[in-house]
Amino acid sequence: MSETVRLVLCIIIIPNVVLTMAAGLIWLERRLLAVWQERYGPNRVGPFGLLQPAADAIKLLFKEDWIPPFADRPVFVLAPAIVMATGILTCAILPIAPGIGIVDDLNIGLLFFLAMSTMGAYSVVLAGWASNNKYSLLGGLRSAAQMLSYEVFMGLSLMGVVIMTGTFSLREIVEAQRDGWFFVPQFLGMMIFLMAGLAETHRMPFDLPEAEAELVAGFHTEYSSMKFGVFFIGEYAGVVVVSSLMTTLFFGGWLGPWLPPLVWFLLKTMFFICLFILLRATLARPRYDQLMALGWKVLLPLALLNVVVTGAIKLATTGGGV
Amino acid sequence: MFFDYANVFVFALGGAVLVFGGMWLGSLIRPKREGEAGLEPYECGEKPIGSAWFRFDIRYYTVALVYLLFAVEIAFLFPWARVLKEALADDAIGGLALVEGVVFILVLAVGLAYVWRKGDLDWVRGISHTPDDPEEG
């Protein structure tokens, strides 16, 4: 029975923690950006502006939820639901610490994550199309090409880890890192995964689907009220998920000395979230053709090379004969 | 154990409540106004010309095809990567497992090289990118 209670608690707590973190990230991001760019950032609502996300949420709730008469109504509503649903569903496989997780040991965890992040592409494309707005359409088209392209490299960059461990289960991958974290042997894979993760969550510097300087707000130009809020939260939930996947796959997950496993996992995840924000603060947005060229002409060959070299090293260390 | 899947179901249900509940909640308190400004798409204050559902040039459709190619490649390579460790340790298979994987990757790399040479990977297609393709110049 205690097993049931533990699971129910996990089911309730984990998605809520991720969503709260996503909301908190809005505050954290604005504060950190302000620090790095020598501004104040939000500091009026509550101590250090900590209640800013709550104020934003209340404001969004009270805003009129306008579904434009020229839009494709069902698709228009479905699009933000998809982005949030995939974000929450991915939480199911996060191996946070031994005994803490929703599906304890999903043997296809890695594939599930890839499937969910591909599903996320739908939300942006559908939102762009359903809005019946030219800026939204351009944003949707861009994101279709961008997210699908970077999906390829994301899958290939994780293949090195799969070759080294021989499993898709995220818990087993973490356990396999007891002798050394994978970011050393899989450095190339990690860098490609980081870039693909940025592009998949369309974060700066790869936020071309919504590039506000050229496309108003891209795919969510016509969205208002809570639907806009859901897009926003979905994006930050994506950041949390990609950061925790970075931690799990390349930085030993919950493993670490002295501190309890849960604390290690949260610390490492926080580190990558801050890294994402730092990248936003420092890097400029590339042109769209540069982004696609980087993907197909640099990252894809590198990712393929990474797979082959990892396989060759595995062969050399296993010592089987041809 | 059946409970493994029961918790997935409960979790999915909870997720649906979070998503649609969040979107529905505001309808209790928010205003509903009909105004002229909401009736047309927001295009920076310019009067929109026509609808956005028109025929347009999907420049990148070749890359969509290439994506399909590599998505299938990944679908085939993931099982290979999964068993490679055991196959390499097996004396009967050994290095052959790696060689076959590399051959598979090389075949697809030829496809990538072809598309690259043809200039289909460039978002902005110039005439100089297709020297040996007179029809498309």
Chai-1 contact restraints between the chains, C-beta under 6 A:
chainA,res_idxA,chainB,res_idxB,connection_type,confidence,min_distance_angstrom,max_distance_angstrom,comment,restraint_id
A,L7,B,N7,contact,1.0,0.0,6.0,A-B,restraint_1
A,I11,B,V10,contact,1.0,0.0,6.0,A-B,restraint_2
A,I11,B,F11,contact,1.0,0.0,6.0,A-B,restraint_3
A,L61,B,G26,contact,1.0,0.0,6.0,A-B,restraint_4
A,F62,B,R30,contact,1.0,0.0,6.0,A-B,restraint_5
A,E64,B,R30,contact,1.0,0.0,6.0,A-B,restraint_6
A,E64,B,P31,contact,1.0,0.0,6.0,A-B,restraint_7
A,E64,B,R33,contact,1.0,0.0,6.0,A-B,restraint_8
A,D65,B,R30,contact,1.0,0.0,6.0,A-B,restraint_9
A,W66,B,G38,contact,1.0,0.0,6.0,A-B,restraint_10
A,A81,B,V19,contact,1.0,0.0,6.0,A-B,restraint_11
A,M84,B,V19,contact,1.0,0.0,6.0,A-B,restraint_12
A,A85,B,G15,contact,1.0,0.0,6.0,A-B,restraint_13
A,A85,B,V19,contact,1.0,0.0,6.0,A-B,restraint_14
A,I88,B,G15,contact,1.0,0.0,6.0,A-B,restraint_15
A,A92,B,F11,contact,1.0,0.0,6.0,A-B,restraint_16
A,I102,B,F11,contact,1.0,0.0,6.0,A-B,restraint_17
A,N132,B,S51,contact,1.0,0.0,6.0,A-B,restraint_18
A,N132,B,A52,contact,1.0,0.0,6.0,A-B,restraint_19
A,N133,B,P41,contact,1.0,0.0,6.0,A-B,restraint_20
A,N133,B,A52,contact,1.0,0.0,6.0,A-B,restraint_21
A,K134,B,A52,contact,1.0,0.0,6.0,A-B,restraint_22
A,L137,B,A52,contact,1.0,0.0,6.0,A-B,restraint_23
A,A145,B,Y60,contact,1.0,0.0,6.0,A-B,restraint_24
A,L148,B,Y67,contact,1.0,0.0,6.0,A-B,restraint_25
A,V152,B,F70,contact,1.0,0.0,6.0,A-B,restraint_26
A,G155,B,I74,contact,1.0,0.0,6.0,A-B,restraint_27
A,M159,B,A81,contact,1.0,0.0,6.0,A-B,restraint_28
A,V162,B,A81,contact,1.0,0.0,6.0,A-B,restraint_29
A,V162,B,R82,contact,1.0,0.0,6.0,A-B,restraint_30
A,I163,B,A81,contact,1.0,0.0,6.0,A-B,restraint_31
A,I163,B,L84,contact,1.0,0.0,6.0,A-B,restraint_32
A,G166,B,K85,contact,1.0,0.0,6.0,A-B,restraint_33
A,T221,B,Y42,contact,1.0,0.0,6.0,A-B,restraint_34
A,S225,B,G26,contact,1.0,0.0,6.0,A-B,restraint_35
A,M226,B,M23,contact,1.0,0.0,6.0,A-B,restraint_36
A,M226,B,G26,contact,1.0,0.0,6.0,A-B,restraint_37
A,Y288,B,W123,contact,1.0,0.0,6.0,A-B,restraint_38
A,D289,B,W123,contact,1.0,0.0,6.0,A-B,restraint_39
A,D289,B,V124,contact,1.0,0.0,6.0,A-B,restraint_40
A,M292,B,W123,contact,1.0,0.0,6.0,A-B,restraint_41
A,W296,B,L121,contact,1.0,0.0,6.0,A-B,restraint_42
A,L304,B,I105,contact,1.0,0.0,6.0,A-B,restraint_43
A,V308,B,V102,contact,1.0,0.0,6.0,A-B,restraint_44
A,G311,B,L98,contact,1.0,0.0,6.0,A-B,restraint_45
A,K314,B,L88,contact,1.0,0.0,6.0,A-B,restraint_46
A,L315,B,L88,contact,1.0,0.0,6.0,A-B,restraint_47
A,L315,B,G95,contact,1.0,0.0,6.0,A-B,restraint_48
A,L315,B,L98,contact,1.0,0.0,6.0,A-B,restraint_49
A,T318,B,L88,contact,1.0,0.0,6.0,A-B,restraint_50
A,T318,B,A89,contact,1.0,0.0,6.0,A-B,restraint_51
A,G320,B,L88,contact,1.0,0.0,6.0,A-B,restraint_52
A,G320,B,G94,contact,1.0,0.0,6.0,A-B,restraint_53
A,G320,B,G95,contact,1.0,0.0,6.0,A-B,restraint_54
A,G321,B,G94,contact,1.0,0.0,6.0,A-B,restraint_55
A,V322,B,G95,contact,1.0,0.0,6.0,A-B,restraint_56
